[in-house]
Amino acid sequence: MKSVEEQFADVQRMYPDATLAPVGGGMFLVRIPHVPLPEGWSQAATEVRFIVPNGYPYSAPDCFWANSSLRLKNGGMPQNTRVGQTMPGQPDTNTLWFSWHVNQSWNASTCALTTYVNVILNRFKAVQ
């Protein structure tokens, strides 16, 4: 099984400007500054952040954060979001929290950080 750092290298192949930083308690923050968005969003791209939890990969990543200004193209709030929800180990509350969870298909022996990035991308494809 690859380490978090080795799996993050795969994320960086997808997004070269992505960063990984420890935030304490055995957790890491993944930050992807520029994720292109499909039609239907108020912006062409957004920053994405998510926490790699302590106990990963047996504990799956859960929820993610985007630019606080991100809305649906019609100006509405995306489903299951809230502005101001803090990230573990991060003081910044000027983000849009997506309460979006990995379903039962998470498997610690086959899933990776890129799996979770794809969960996020699929959420953005479902413009709602």
Beta strands, then each sheet from edge to edge (+ up, - down):
strand 1: 19-24
strand 2: 27-36
strand 3: 45-52
strand 4: 64-67
strand 5: 81-83
strand 6: 95-98
sheet 1: 1+ 2- 3+ 4- 6+ 5-
end
